[in-house]
């Protein structure tokens, strides 16, 4: 399993070349921990791998999984499941939504008009 840092994810996210960004938390936590363009596929569901395969369309598509923070293990478990299922380019964004909010969102916010 590979991990990805915030700056690397930002570059991949901005590039938009086929990246599949997956929030692995349960539905009830998705909106409060959503990165733009992310889809919610809870890692805790029995059909997690099948759902990812259906969305990705190929096991060669780059996939980044994330959850709330480095203390949350949902994305790590998700990445391990995808690796075991034969997906070729899986990244665990260990910092999760907390790191994204601290490192990216304050700089991406629209400028306030005077």
KABEL-V739046 format. One record per residue. N is the residue number from 0. PHI is phi in degrees with one decimal (999 if undefined). OMEGA is omega in radians with two decimals (999 if undefined). D_LAST is the distance of its C-alpha to the last C-alpha in Angstrom with 1 decimal. Layout:
BEGIN
n=N phi=PHI omega=OMEGA d_last=D_LAST
n=N phi=PHI omega=OMEGA d_last=D_LAST
END
This chain:
BEGIN
n=0 phi=999 omega=3.12 d_last=46.9
n=1 phi=-104.9 omega=3.03 d_last=44.1
n=2 phi=-108.8 omega=-3.14 d_last=40.9
n=3 phi=-134.0 omega=3.14 d_last=37.5
n=4 phi=-89.1 omega=-3.09 d_last=34.7
n=5 phi=-57.8 omega=-3.11 d_last=31.0
n=6 phi=-65.7 omega=3.09 d_last=30.4
n=7 phi=-67.4 omega=3.11 d_last=33.3
n=8 phi=-64.9 omega=3.12 d_last=32.2
n=9 phi=-59.4 omega=3.14 d_last=28.8
n=10 phi=-65.0 omega=3.11 d_last=30.6
n=11 phi=-63.5 omega=-3.12 d_last=33.0
n=12 phi=-64.0 omega=-3.14 d_last=30.4
n=13 phi=-70.2 omega=-3.11 d_last=28.4
n=14 phi=-71.1 omega=3.05 d_last=31.7
n=15 phi=58.4 omega=3.13 d_last=32.7
n=16 phi=-90.6 omega=3.02 d_last=36.3
n=17 phi=81.3 omega=-3.14 d_last=38.2
n=18 phi=-65.8 omega=3.03 d_last=36.8
n=19 phi=-108.8 omega=-3.10 d_last=37.5
n=20 phi=-105.4 omega=-3.01 d_last=35.3
n=21 phi=-120.2 omega=2.97 d_last=37.0
n=22 phi=-86.3 omega=-3.02 d_last=35.8
n=23 phi=-95.1 omega=-3.12 d_last=39.2
n=24 phi=-78.0 omega=3.08 d_last=38.5
n=25 phi=-63.2 omega=-3.07 d_last=39.8
n=26 phi=-51.9 omega=-3.08 d_last=38.0
n=27 phi=-64.9 omega=-3.14 d_last=36.9
n=28 phi=-105.9 omega=-3.01 d_last=34.8
n=29 phi=-64.0 omega=-3.06 d_last=33.4
n=30 phi=-61.0 omega=-3.13 d_last=30.1
n=31 phi=-80.9 omega=-3.11 d_last=29.1
n=32 phi=-133.9 omega=-3.05 d_last=30.1
n=33 phi=-100.9 omega=2.97 d_last=29.2
n=34 phi=-91.2 omega=-3.13 d_last=28.0
n=35 phi=-47.6 omega=3.13 d_last=26.8
n=36 phi=76.6 omega=3.11 d_last=29.9
n=37 phi=-76.4 omega=3.02 d_last=32.3
n=38 phi=-106.9 omega=3.13 d_last=35.3
n=39 phi=-104.3 omega=3.03 d_last=36.9
n=40 phi=-134.2 omega=-3.08 d_last=40.6
n=41 phi=-61.8 omega=3.12 d_last=41.9
n=42 phi=-62.9 omega=-3.07 d_last=44.2
n=43 phi=-73.8 omega=-3.11 d_last=46.3
n=44 phi=-80.2 omega=-3.12 d_last=47.6
n=45 phi=-61.3 omega=-3.08 d_last=51.0
n=46 phi=-97.3 omega=-3.08 d_last=49.9
n=47 phi=-52.2 omega=-3.08 d_last=47.0
n=48 phi=-62.8 omega=3.13 d_last=48.6
n=49 phi=-62.1 omega=3.13 d_last=49.8
n=50 phi=-65.1 omega=3.11 d_last=46.4
n=51 phi=-64.1 omega=3.14 d_last=44.8
n=52 phi=-61.4 omega=3.11 d_last=47.5
n=53 phi=-64.9 omega=-3.14 d_last=47.0
n=54 phi=-73.8 omega=-3.06 d_last=43.3
n=55 phi=-68.9 omega=-3.12 d_last=43.7
n=56 phi=78.7 omega=-3.13 d_last=46.6
n=57 phi=-161.6 omega=3.08 d_last=47.9
n=58 phi=-80.6 omega=3.11 d_last=48.6
n=59 phi=-97.3 omega=-3.12 d_last=47.3
n=60 phi=-71.2 omega=3.10 d_last=43.7
n=61 phi=-67.4 omega=-3.11 d_last=41.3
n=62 phi=-128.7 omega=3.03 d_last=40.3
n=63 phi=-115.1 omega=3.08 d_last=38.0
n=64 phi=-109.2 omega=3.12 d_last=38.5
n=65 phi=-150.3 omega=3.04 d_last=36.3
n=66 phi=-134.3 omega=-3.01 d_last=36.1
n=67 phi=-81.6 omega=-3.04 d_last=34.1
n=68 phi=-163.6 omega=3.11 d_last=34.9
n=69 phi=-67.9 omega=3.09 d_last=37.7
n=70 phi=-78.3 omega=-3.13 d_last=39.5
n=71 phi=-83.1 omega=-3.10 d_last=39.8
n=72 phi=-102.5 omega=-3.10 d_last=42.8
n=73 phi=-59.0 omega=-3.12 d_last=42.2
n=74 phi=-69.7 omega=3.10 d_last=40.9
n=75 phi=-65.0 omega=3.09 d_last=43.7
n=76 phi=-62.0 omega=3.13 d_last=46.3
n=77 phi=-62.9 omega=3.13 d_last=44.8
n=78 phi=-61.5 omega=3.11 d_last=44.9
n=79 phi=-63.2 omega=3.11 d_last=48.5
n=80 phi=-63.3 omega=-3.12 d_last=49.5
n=81 phi=-68.4 omega=3.06 d_last=48.0
n=82 phi=-59.0 omega=-3.12 d_last=49.7
n=83 phi=-63.7 omega=-3.13 d_last=53.0
n=84 phi=-84.9 omega=3.06 d_last=52.7
n=85 phi=96.7 omega=3.06 d_last=52.6
n=86 phi=-68.3 omega=-2.96 d_last=48.9
n=87 phi=-90.0 omega=-3.04 d_last=48.5
n=88 phi=-133.3 omega=-3.09 d_last=44.9
n=89 phi=-112.9 omega=3.13 d_last=43.6
n=90 phi=-125.1 omega=3.05 d_last=40.9
n=91 phi=-102.4 omega=3.06 d_last=40.0
n=92 phi=-84.0 omega=-2.99 d_last=36.4
n=93 phi=-63.6 omega=-3.10 d_last=37.5
n=94 phi=-68.8 omega=3.09 d_last=34.1
n=95 phi=63.8 omega=-3.06 d_last=33.2
n=96 phi=-59.7 omega=-3.14 d_last=30.1
n=97 phi=-61.1 omega=3.13 d_last=29.4
n=98 phi=-66.2 omega=3.14 d_last=29.3
n=99 phi=-60.6 omega=3.14 d_last=27.2
n=100 phi=-63.4 omega=-3.10 d_last=24.5
n=101 phi=-75.6 omega=-2.99 d_last=24.7
n=102 phi=-98.7 omega=-3.03 d_last=24.9
n=103 phi=-116.3 omega=-2.99 d_last=23.2
n=104 phi=-57.6 omega=3.13 d_last=20.8
n=105 phi=-60.8 omega=-3.11 d_last=18.2
n=106 phi=-88.4 omega=-3.14 d_last=18.0
n=107 phi=-93.0 omega=-3.13 d_last=18.1
n=108 phi=-66.0 omega=3.12 d_last=15.2
n=109 phi=-64.1 omega=3.13 d_last=12.5
n=110 phi=-67.1 omega=3.10 d_last=9.4
n=111 phi=-78.6 omega=3.11 d_last=6.5
n=112 phi=-87.4 omega=-3.13 d_last=3.8
n=113 phi=-69.0 omega=999 d_last=0.0
END
